[in-house]
Amino acid sequence: MARLYRDWAKRERLFVSLEKKIRTLPAVRRMIGDIMVPLEVCHFDTRPGSPSGNYLVTFEQLTRQLQAMKDAGLGNVYVHLDGWGKRGYDALEPAHLPPCPEAGGWDGLVALASKAKELGYLFGLHDNYWALYRDSPAWDEKLTQKFEDAATRWAPGGTAVSSRCSARASRCSS
């Protein structure tokens, strides 16, 4: 599948080589050989009868977990943080700011990211840049992708697929 995509990207002149990505963003070189460690902060499922439940791990707890990983000898790590938004994992997109207050809010998130950097780890936030949730304050039917018959395009779980670009995303999140 990857080869088919690469061939298509080359034909469409969209292909960007790994070497060019590294020249553009040198941190990409660091990712080669890194272990991806997904960490999750919280999930507050408000859907009636949902089986997924609720949970919370604070940014402070995760900061200690990063230190424990380093103390155990884990180097070359990419920390991928899920569920960091206001209501946790995959909720309120694209208006998921501020970071989960119950987990420590902005201060806690900044401290976690700083700890990752101090330990030499790469750090990234999970974001569904394509998602638009009906319970989001930013919900707008006009921002959703449409099929030819003008019906909204839905992803599994009742999430609308957004046609928003990055500029719209940042405006919706503020």
C-alpha positions as CSV (number, residue, x, y, z in Angstrom):
1,M,0.0,0.0,0.0
2,A,2.8,2.4,0.9
3,R,4.5,1.8,-2.5
4,L,1.2,2.5,-4.3
5,Y,0.8,5.7,-2.4
6,R,4.4,6.8,-3.1
7,D,3.9,6.1,-6.8
8,W,0.7,8.1,-6.8
9,A,2.3,11.0,-4.9
10,K,5.2,11.1,-7.4
11,R,2.8,11.2,-10.4
12,E,0.8,14.0,-8.7
13,R,4.1,15.8,-7.8
14,L,3.2,15.7,-4.1
15,F,6.0,13.4,-3.1
16,V,8.5,14.7,-0.5
17,S,11.5,12.5,0.2
18,L,12.6,11.7,3.7
19,E,15.9,13.5,3.0
20,K,14.0,16.7,2.1
21,K,11.7,16.4,5.2
22,I,14.9,16.1,7.3
23,R,16.4,19.2,5.7
24,T,13.1,21.1,6.3
25,L,12.6,19.8,9.9
26,P,15.8,18.3,11.3
27,A,13.9,16.7,14.2
28,V,12.6,14.1,11.7
29,R,16.1,12.5,11.7
30,R,15.7,11.9,15.4
31,M,12.5,10.0,14.9
32,I,14.3,7.3,12.9
33,G,14.7,4.4,15.3
34,D,12.8,6.1,18.1
35,I,10.3,4.2,20.2
36,M,6.8,5.8,20.1
37,V,5.3,5.8,23.6
38,P,1.6,6.8,23.5
39,L,0.4,8.3,26.8
40,E,-3.2,9.2,27.5
41,V,-4.4,11.9,29.9
42,C,-8.1,11.6,30.1
43,H,-11.4,10.6,28.5
44,F,-14.7,11.9,29.7
45,D,-17.3,10.0,27.6
46,T,-20.6,11.9,27.9
47,R,-22.6,9.6,25.5
48,P,-25.4,7.8,27.3
49,G,-24.6,4.2,27.9
50,S,-21.1,4.4,26.4
51,P,-18.9,1.4,27.3
52,S,-15.6,3.3,27.1
53,G,-15.9,4.8,30.6
54,N,-14.0,7.7,32.1
55,Y,-10.4,8.0,33.4
56,L,-7.9,10.6,34.3
57,V,-4.1,10.6,34.6
58,T,-2.7,14.0,35.5
59,F,0.1,15.8,33.6
60,E,2.1,15.6,36.9
61,Q,1.7,11.8,37.0
62,L,2.9,11.5,33.4
63,T,5.9,13.8,34.1
64,R,7.0,11.3,36.8
65,Q,6.3,8.4,34.4
66,L,8.7,10.1,31.8
67,Q,11.4,10.3,34.5
68,A,10.9,6.7,35.4
69,M,11.2,5.7,31.8
70,K,14.5,7.6,31.5
71,D,15.8,6.1,34.8
72,A,15.0,2.6,33.4
73,G,17.3,3.4,30.5
74,L,14.8,4.3,27.8
75,G,16.5,6.7,25.4
76,N,15.3,7.6,21.8
77,V,11.7,8.1,22.6
78,Y,8.9,9.9,20.9
79,V,6.2,10.7,23.4
80,H,2.8,10.9,21.7
81,L,0.2,12.5,24.0
82,D,-3.5,11.6,23.6
83,G,-6.5,12.9,25.5
84,W,-4.9,16.2,26.5
85,G,-7.8,18.4,25.5
86,K,-10.4,20.1,27.6
87,R,-12.6,17.0,27.8
88,G,-10.0,14.4,26.9
89,Y,-9.6,12.0,24.1
90,D,-11.4,12.8,20.8
91,A,-13.8,15.3,22.3
92,L,-15.0,18.7,21.3
93,E,-12.8,18.9,18.2
94,P,-11.8,21.4,17.0
95,A,-12.5,23.5,20.1
96,H,-10.6,21.3,22.6
97,L,-8.7,24.0,24.3
98,P,-7.7,24.6,27.1
99,P,-5.8,21.4,28.0
100,C,-7.7,19.2,30.5
101,P,-8.1,21.4,33.6
102,E,-8.6,18.3,35.8
103,A,-5.2,17.0,34.6
104,G,-3.4,20.3,35.4
105,G,-4.3,22.6,32.5
106,W,-1.8,24.7,30.6
107,D,0.8,24.7,33.4
108,G,0.7,20.9,33.7
109,L,0.9,20.4,29.9
110,V,3.8,22.8,29.6
111,A,5.6,21.1,32.5
112,L,5.2,17.7,30.8
113,A,6.5,19.0,27.5
114,S,9.4,20.7,29.2
115,K,10.3,17.5,31.1
116,A,10.2,15.5,27.8
117,K,12.6,18.0,26.2
118,E,14.9,18.0,29.3
119,L,15.1,14.2,29.1
120,G,15.9,14.4,25.4
121,Y,12.6,13.0,24.2
122,L,10.6,14.2,21.3
123,F,7.1,15.3,22.2
124,G,3.9,15.6,20.2
125,L,0.2,16.2,20.8
126,H,-2.5,14.0,19.2
127,D,-5.0,16.1,17.3
128,N,-7.8,15.1,15.0
129,Y,-7.3,18.0,12.6
130,W,-10.0,16.5,10.3
131,A,-12.7,16.0,13.0
132,L,-15.7,18.1,13.8
133,Y,-17.8,17.0,16.7
134,R,-21.5,17.9,17.0
135,D,-21.0,18.7,20.7
136,S,-18.2,21.1,19.9
137,P,-18.9,24.9,20.4
138,A,-17.3,25.2,17.0
139,W,-19.8,22.9,15.3
140,D,-20.9,24.3,12.0
141,E,-22.6,22.1,9.3
142,K,-21.0,24.4,6.6
143,L,-17.5,23.2,7.6
144,T,-18.2,19.5,7.0
145,Q,-17.2,17.6,3.9
146,K,-20.2,16.7,1.7
147,F,-20.9,13.8,-0.6
148,E,-22.2,14.6,-4.1
149,D,-25.8,14.5,-2.8
150,A,-24.8,17.2,-0.2
151,A,-25.1,14.7,2.7
152,T,-22.5,15.3,5.5
153,R,-19.6,12.8,5.4
154,W,-19.5,11.0,8.7
155,A,-16.6,9.0,10.2
156,P,-17.2,6.0,12.6
157,G,-18.6,7.1,16.0
158,G,-20.7,10.0,14.6
159,T,-17.8,12.4,13.9
160,A,-18.3,14.7,11.0
161,V,-15.4,14.8,8.6
162,S,-14.3,18.5,8.5
163,S,-13.2,20.4,5.4
164,R,-11.5,22.9,7.6
165,C,-8.0,23.9,6.9
166,S,-5.3,24.8,9.4
167,A,-6.3,28.5,9.5
168,R,-9.9,27.5,10.3
169,A,-8.7,25.0,12.9
170,S,-6.8,27.6,14.9
171,R,-9.7,30.0,14.7
172,C,-12.1,27.3,16.0
173,S,-9.8,26.3,18.9
174,S,-9.4,29.7,20.4
